[in-house]
């Protein structure tokens, strides 16, 4: 299973024994943006003690309306410099990353690289979730991939074969109720 949780480690310079929440908010915004996510609001405590082990809570709202809690912790301090980590409290997934996992898996398993994988609303979402993605092949044909994101953020997917299978020239038609090698599925391993 593969976990798609976002984790951030930030390094900043502080002039006092306290860090300003606005400084952390700006860095969180910048780093989520670098991951292709649009943040509309970040709220952190106005003042955070810069002492190794200090923890704090922030919240971040994304452009799709999802609100996540972030847990922050000061991880190191040397003079006026300190580092802290931020990680979402809730398990999550990013639609675009799941689309890439599916595209890469289909390319590897059936040697066809989809021209598009549409898994619905873009952005970050809370797990658990079950949904379907529409996959478009280079010849324009489409298929469906069923996806499950478990409560820990691990992703499983399975190509649903909705095409009629031709009967072999020398035998009966294949049993559509039996999973076949042409119906790839995937359990993403832990990172």
C-alpha positions in Angstrom: 0.0 0.0 0.0 1.2 3.5 -0.8 0.5 6.3 1.6 0.0 9.7 0.0 0.1 11.8 3.1 1.7 15.2 2.8 4.6 15.8 5.2 6.6 19.0 5.3 9.8 20.0 7.0 10.6 23.7 7.1 13.8 25.5 8.0 13.5 29.1 9.0 15.6 31.8 10.8 14.1 33.3 14.0 15.2 36.5 15.6 13.7 35.7 19.0 12.7 32.8 21.2 9.3 32.8 19.6 8.2 32.2 16.0 5.4 34.2 14.4 2.5 32.1 13.2 2.3 34.3 10.1 5.8 33.2 9.2 4.8 29.5 9.5 1.6 30.1 7.6 3.5 31.7 4.7 6.0 28.8 4.5 3.1 26.2 4.6 1.3 28.1 1.7 4.6 28.1 -0.3 5.3 24.4 0.2 1.7 23.3 -0.6 1.9 25.5 -3.8 5.1 23.7 -4.8 3.1 20.4 -4.6 0.5 21.8 -7.0 -2.1 22.5 -4.3 -3.9 25.8 -3.9 -4.3 27.0 -0.3 -7.0 29.6 0.4 -6.3 30.0 4.1 -3.8 28.9 6.8 -4.3 29.5 10.5 -1.5 28.9 13.0 -1.0 30.2 16.5 0.2 33.9 16.5 3.3 33.0 18.6 5.1 29.7 18.9 7.9 28.9 21.4 11.1 28.0 19.6 12.1 25.1 21.9 12.8 21.6 20.5 9.8 19.4 21.1 7.3 22.3 21.1 4.2 21.2 19.2 1.4 23.4 17.8 -1.7 23.0 15.7 -2.6 24.8 12.4 -5.4 24.5 10.0 -5.2 24.8 6.2 -8.1 25.3 3.8 -7.6 24.3 0.1 -9.4 25.7 -2.9 -11.7 22.7 -3.1 -13.0 23.5 0.4 -11.3 20.7 2.2 -10.0 21.8 5.7 -7.1 19.9 7.3 -5.5 20.1 10.7 -1.7 20.4 10.7 0.4 19.2 13.5 3.7 21.2 13.8 6.7 20.4 15.9 10.0 22.3 16.4 12.6 19.6 15.5 15.9 21.4 16.0 17.4 24.7 17.1 20.9 26.2 16.8 21.3 29.8 17.8 18.7 31.9 15.9 18.0 29.1 13.4 15.4 26.4 13.9 13.6 23.7 12.0 10.0 22.5 12.3 7.9 19.9 10.7 4.2 20.1 9.6 2.1 17.1 8.7 -1.7 16.8 8.1 -3.5 15.2 11.1 -5.9 13.4 8.9 -5.0 10.7 6.3 -5.4 12.2 2.8 -4.9 11.7 -0.9 -4.3 14.0 -3.8 -6.4 13.2 -6.9 -3.7 14.0 -9.3 -1.2 11.7 -7.6 -3.7 8.8 -7.7 -4.2 9.5 -11.4 -0.4 9.2 -11.9 -0.3 5.9 -9.9 -3.0 4.5 -12.1 -1.4 5.7 -15.4 2.0 4.3 -14.4 0.4 1.0 -13.3 -1.5 0.6 -16.5 1.6 1.5 -18.6 3.6 -1.2 -16.7 0.9 -3.9 -16.5 -0.8 -3.7 -19.9 1.8 -1.6 -21.9 -0.7 1.1 -22.7 -0.2 4.7 -21.5 -3.5 6.4 -20.9 -3.9 9.8 -22.5 -6.1 10.9 -19.6 -7.1 9.7 -16.1 -10.0 11.6 -14.6 -10.5 10.9 -10.9 -12.9 13.7 -10.2 -12.3 16.9 -8.3 -8.7 18.0 -8.2 -6.7 18.6 -5.1 -6.3 17.1 -1.7 -9.1 15.1 0.0 -9.6 13.3 3.3 -9.4 9.5 3.5 -11.1 7.0 3.6 -12.7 7.3 0.2 -14.1 5.1 -2.6 -14.5 6.4 -6.1 -14.1 5.6 -9.8 -11.7 7.2 -12.3 -12.3 7.4 -16.1 -9.3 6.2 -18.1 -8.9 7.2 -21.8 -6.6 5.0 -24.0 -4.6 6.4 -26.9 -7.3 5.0 -29.4 -10.0 7.0 -27.6 -11.6 4.1 -25.9 -12.4 4.5 -22.2 -12.5 2.3 -19.1 -13.2 2.6 -15.5 -10.8 2.2 -12.5 -12.3 1.6 -9.1 -10.2 3.2 -6.3 -10.2 2.7 -2.5 -8.2 4.9 -0.2 -8.2 3.3 3.3 -8.3 5.3 6.6 -4.5 5.3 6.7 -4.2 6.8 3.2 -3.2 3.6 1.4 -4.4 3.3 -2.2 -5.8 0.2 -4.0 -7.2 0.3 -7.5 -8.7 -2.2 -10.0 -9.4 -1.8 -13.7 -13.1 -2.7 -14.3 -13.3 -4.3 -17.7 -16.5 -3.1 -19.5 -15.5 -4.2 -23.0 -17.0 -7.3 -24.5 -14.4 -10.0 -24.9 -14.4 -11.8 -28.2 -14.7 -15.6 -28.2 -11.5 -17.4 -29.1 -11.6 -19.0 -32.6 -11.3 -22.5 -31.1 -13.3 -22.4 -27.9 -16.1 -20.8 -25.8 -16.1 -17.1 -24.8 -14.1 -16.3 -21.7 -16.1 -16.2 -18.4 -16.5 -12.5 -17.6 -17.1 -13.2 -13.9 -13.5 -14.4 -13.5 -10.8 -11.8 -13.0 -8.4 -12.0 -15.9 -4.8 -11.0 -16.5 -6.1 -8.2 -18.7 -7.8 -6.5 -15.7 -4.9 -5.0 -13.8 -5.2 -4.0 -10.2 -2.7 -2.6 -7.7 -2.0 -2.2 -4.1 0.4 0.6 -3.5 3.2 -0.4 -1.1 4.0 1.7 2.0 6.5 4.5 1.4 
